[in-house]
Amino acid sequence: MTQIAKIFKMKTSKNLYQKIYSINNLIFAWKKARKGKTKKDYVIEFEKDLAYNLIALHYELKYQIYEPKPLQTFILRDPKIRKISKSDFRDRIVHHALCNILEPIFDKTFIYDNCASRKYKGTLFALKRFEKFRRKLTFNFTSECYCLKADIKHYFEEINHEILLEIIKKKIKCEETLWLLKRVIERERERREDLSLIKGMPLGNLTSQFFANIYLNELDYFVKHKLRVKYYIRYVDDFIILHNFKEQLEKWKCEINKFLKEKLKLELHKDKSKIINLSKGIDFVGFRNFYYFKLLRKRNIRNIERKINLFNKREISYEKLFEIFQGWNAYANWGNSENIVNRLIKEIIPFE
């Protein structure tokens, strides 16, 4: 039996909150929150009196006096300018504690082809599913097929808190758990200039990814069960639909946009939501996918070039570059990237 299974034995939401604030769950959450960050000052500081800090968190949650600390916001240019907001380390432990217990409940409700932030799923799973769908619809690339490649406009910034909580309440009836969820969700408002706005999730928090999946699960069900779309894959706020007829995709696109506006207060990105012939190549999960080959997106190549440049200027260590390059290379190898990889390796200037 896994650690999660031991913590979460019951299938119902009864006693759900007790499971979240249990010492065992908080210890497990702390281990997950510190992974890859053990040398960070804030982790070292928290662990100077680890037992006391975890017990204090346990009692704050148990007696519902827990108050999340203000978010830390910074600008990341890598290369796109993004506003990243992250929670204090102790709050990240709470986020992991929440997700440890709630993810198994909600994951059962997610469709098979929801690929982001889920165990055994991810970008490679999405690529394989896309390949399978393409080959099936085109009879191994011998006939014509079209793809609706869609993107939701400013997705994380537009997630409506009230709608999100109503969706969560369909599955979670525990009042104490809902109280904690509200504390976490409402803390996000402080990033906004207008504090009356009840929307937006910060990039950088574990709970943001989890809430984002719950929110768009409504879209997944609409597409799969209302529209009865067979070949549909979603990765966060990007999704694709394949069909042999362009007219059908046009119709579905209109119905999806209407659903998003009316039910979720979202809309499709006009410039990034297009119907494309599969033979022209589809930009999806980091690759430009053609019939017989895959090319890395130029942005992905520029990202690793920047890291190599930082190393060549001795602004990051060899160990850090090795770790980054290893992960990037494993992903790049899923495409036709041998020449690019070899070129980049030659650009790395060794230490003298």
Disulfide bonds with the S-S distance in Angstrom:
none
